[in-house]
């Protein structure tokens, strides 16, 4: 990262600006804008998230918002209602009230004397969700958006459910927001009201996982704010990005293929991060790209930003398996449109443990059945659904996972094979239980046998036809089921093999079915289809199409206690208990500018006993601490999810502390019926 202090515009910062909502609630904003905007109004760019602008995102914000402001924009960072210094309570994600607030914020910005009436929205993750969802509501001032790591379909392709199977991130992310939504505002900003505001949050927040568990099938809850319901609602230009290591790698190409507004896509090798902070590298000069986008769509500058390919992406070269990479070797390639004329689906029949060369007719007549009933240990090296690259959380060597899977493999490749897009697996199958799942993993197998997972997909077979109206399987009956694997750009070198592995569990990445199921897969009539990008196709992009990452110098922080990261897989061969334990402790830091000390510690634990599928349980616990002088406040949350064959059980606690004195405590013990899950 190159830090830049000399920018085209001198800027000033307003640390706490109150924006009134129509119901009387006041939101808190931080604004960076050119000093000249008092005389010469500029466009405004909004980032709208619940992660506390004054402290917890302040360092990150200080790198990109002053940078964009220094290029002639008013950058506005607003805490969502009920977070940071914004009043109210945050009860769930992407509610109607949240989106209506965003529209009111945009209208307020457009009316300010320092704004010329044009606005944009940008963000990563929640901020990107918010921008895309608000764009679909068409507020009059919104001219364009810039989004990174997002989805357009909240049920099909988010942290909650994947292919109708429930992800463990449904618990983990609920635990995250249970903690963030119950933190106090800073008394240095809101004064003596801080305790009443905090108490309101504590008393009116429930564990978010409860609501997410009550909607196990696609229904109106998930359809709300899913832009995939009607892509035509979005009428402004979109610059969309993500990373192949992120859980949100699929939405960029879906937007490119379904929107009919000016749009560009960018996918690197990154985890869940902005591209200028991208890990694994290479990170890119993303903020320069963002400024060019704003210059064209908010200021009308004819800078050629829409010239060139629709999609630029990192074609990843083969690497040994590892839970973390500093850099992913590869090269940039480009596609003029999406779907791309350069990419051709190639279908490979599956025979007994073999991926056969493609035939003229694709799948053949059904052959013998091959069976698999996976142990619960399959999935312990799966990594996180969405990698954050800290602690190391990418999938490890797949050989141990493959021991409990049905495996198909090519002969060693005689020439380089490149794929770009979403592979699909079409299965002719039956199961011996009414509820069953299948996980499909595609791996790059090197000559020494090491297997690097390239992509994967999940399918709850009760939802093989419809995630809105699932139906139990009839044991022994044959069905056709198609799994779409996550999109990827990957090269397989000569001498390597392509491996497809099928399993009936993938714990703890996905919650297991109520009981083990024996899956029968028929050879020849089951196939793997790869989106092949012929190596002779031109890359249509220069070798170094992006500049070096740039930003403004970050705010100063002082480390007071070191961070801790841990990712441990444990197995007890006495009682056959297995456990995945994850620690992500940010340590304790002082934000020097405001004299505030803050600490965050997240703990996750997933356990199971032998192959008892009802023994699966997960725990998410957080401690959030804020301290300045005599003011010392902590929030401690814990959420545990367990199950039997018929129900899920949620046991949760929320405690608030002033110093060592507990001033608030609440407990939940709830039961939610399983819905063919």
Beta strands, then each sheet from edge to edge (+ up, - down):
strand 1: 2-3
strand 2: 11-20
strand 3: 26-34
strand 4: 42-49
strand 5: 74-79
strand 6: 115-124
strand 7: 142-148
strand 8: 161-162
strand 9: 165-166
strand 10: 237-243
strand 11: 263-268
strand 12: 311-316
strand 13: 330-335
strand 14: 343-351
strand 15: 354-355
strand 16: 369-372
strand 17: 406-409
strand 18: 417-421
strand 19: 424-431
strand 20: 437-445
strand 21: 451-460
strand 22: 479-484
strand 23: 488-492
strand 24: 497-503
strand 25: 519-522
strand 26: 527-533
strand 27: 550-551
strand 28: 557-561
strand 29: 564-572
strand 30: 577-591
strand 31: 596-609
strand 32: 612-628
strand 33: 631-643
strand 34: 647-658
strand 35: 661-673
sheet 1: 1+ 27+
sheet 2: 2+ 3- 5+ 4+ 6+ 7+ 10+ 11+ 12+ 13-
sheet 3: 8+ 9-
sheet 4: 15+ 14- 26+ 19- 22+
sheet 5: 15+ 14- 26+ 19- 25+ 16-
sheet 6: 17+ 24- 20+ 21-
sheet 7: 18+ 23-
sheet 8: 28+ 30- 29+
sheet 9: 28+ 30- 31+ 32- 33+ 34- 35+
end
